[in-house]
Amino acid sequence: MTQMHVQSVEESAAVQLVPSRRFVIRFVVSSISSVAGSISFVLIGPTISRIAVVDPSLEAFYVALLAVWFGSLGRMWFLTLRDRNRQ
């Protein structure tokens, strides 16, 4: 015969209030990546715009780099928040 473990409402609420270690790590990494990337693009942006006048292919590369970075951040935050909802 199998035993079923039934959690009380208080136990299940307490378990859901404490975020998992994996979620906390993902959240910290996502936050640091977002802030560091934003700062670097803001600092490098004016220099790239001045160089883009001379070489338009560099401007296209910079725009592609921004698009990939935003896509990467979007995926990272999606996975982070999905992990939070799985608890």
Kinemage of the C-alpha trace (Angstrom):
@kinemage 1
@onewidth
@group {chain A} dominant
@subgroup {mainchain}
@vectorlist {calphas} color= white
{ca met a 1} P 0.000 0.000 0.000
{ca thr a 2} L 1.356 3.423 -0.872
{ca gln a 3} L 1.337 6.322 1.487
{ca met a 4} L 0.355 9.770 0.335
{ca his a 5} L 1.935 12.780 1.929
{ca val a 6} L -0.506 15.661 2.093
{ca gln a 7} L 0.933 19.077 2.826
{ca ser a 8} L -1.057 21.544 4.808
{ca val a 9} L -1.840 24.939 3.337
{ca glu a 10} L 0.712 26.574 5.634
{ca glu a 11} L 3.480 24.175 4.579
{ca ser a 12} L 2.845 24.638 0.878
{ca ala a 13} L 2.694 28.437 1.269
{ca ala a 14} L 5.995 28.439 3.177
{ca val a 15} L 7.646 26.322 0.497
{ca gln a 16} L 6.496 28.693 -2.256
{ca leu a 17} L 7.650 31.836 -0.421
{ca val a 18} L 11.279 30.737 -0.269
{ca pro a 19} L 12.865 31.094 -3.712
{ca ser a 20} L 15.080 28.273 -4.840
{ca arg a 21} L 18.825 28.706 -4.923
{ca arg a 22} L 18.784 28.137 -8.684
{ca phe a 23} L 16.311 30.995 -9.164
{ca val a 24} L 18.356 33.361 -7.004
{ca ile a 25} L 21.536 32.551 -8.931
{ca arg a 26} L 19.799 33.037 -12.286
{ca phe a 27} L 18.279 36.310 -11.096
{ca val a 28} L 21.638 37.678 -9.941
{ca val a 29} L 23.388 36.638 -13.174
{ca ser a 30} L 20.600 38.129 -15.305
{ca ser a 31} L 20.699 41.388 -13.369
{ca ile a 32} L 24.475 41.727 -13.588
{ca ser a 33} L 24.442 40.898 -17.287
{ca ser a 34} L 21.718 43.448 -17.953
{ca val a 35} L 23.464 46.243 -16.076
{ca ala a 36} L 26.966 45.506 -17.387
{ca gly a 37} L 25.764 45.234 -20.982
{ca ser a 38} L 23.775 48.450 -20.749
{ca ile a 39} L 26.717 50.362 -19.330
{ca ser a 40} L 29.107 49.063 -21.978
{ca phe a 41} L 26.757 49.897 -24.854
{ca val a 42} L 26.123 53.396 -23.485
{ca leu a 43} L 29.858 54.047 -23.106
{ca ile a 44} L 30.820 52.601 -26.504
{ca gly a 45} L 27.806 53.952 -28.440
{ca pro a 46} L 29.149 57.466 -29.136
{ca thr a 47} L 32.487 56.087 -30.311
{ca ile a 48} L 30.794 53.594 -32.625
{ca ser a 49} L 28.569 56.309 -34.091
{ca arg a 50} L 31.629 58.438 -34.926
{ca ile a 51} L 33.418 55.477 -36.504
{ca ala a 52} L 30.257 54.456 -38.397
{ca val a 53} L 30.515 57.639 -40.461
{ca val a 54} L 33.782 56.331 -41.875
{ca asp a 55} L 32.764 52.668 -42.173
{ca pro a 56} L 29.016 51.928 -42.462
{ca ser a 57} L 29.600 48.176 -42.172
{ca leu a 58} L 30.698 48.760 -38.587
{ca glu a 59} L 27.355 50.407 -37.883
{ca ala a 60} L 25.551 47.340 -39.241
{ca phe a 61} L 27.728 45.131 -37.057
{ca tyr a 62} L 26.911 47.255 -33.989
{ca val a 63} L 23.157 47.084 -34.698
{ca ala a 64} L 23.400 43.306 -35.147
{ca leu a 65} L 25.339 43.065 -31.887
{ca leu a 66} L 22.610 45.024 -30.087
{ca ala a 67} L 19.898 42.788 -31.557
{ca val a 68} L 21.713 39.627 -30.453
{ca trp a 69} L 22.325 41.089 -26.995
{ca phe a 70} L 18.634 41.986 -26.543
{ca gly a 71} L 17.647 38.511 -27.733
{ca ser a 72} L 20.070 36.913 -25.307
{ca leu a 73} L 18.800 39.024 -22.420
{ca gly a 74} L 15.222 38.236 -23.325
{ca arg a 75} L 15.932 34.512 -23.318
{ca met a 76} L 17.887 34.750 -20.065
{ca trp a 77} L 15.078 36.616 -18.282
{ca phe a 78} L 12.465 34.269 -19.772
{ca leu a 79} L 14.278 31.234 -18.352
{ca thr a 80} L 14.801 32.975 -15.013
{ca leu a 81} L 11.161 33.886 -14.576
{ca arg a 82} L 9.980 30.510 -15.870
{ca asp a 83} L 12.133 28.839 -13.208
{ca arg a 84} L 10.429 30.984 -10.556
{ca asn a 85} L 6.986 29.869 -11.713
{ca arg a 86} L 7.930 26.162 -11.606
{ca gln a 87} L 8.419 26.091 -7.856
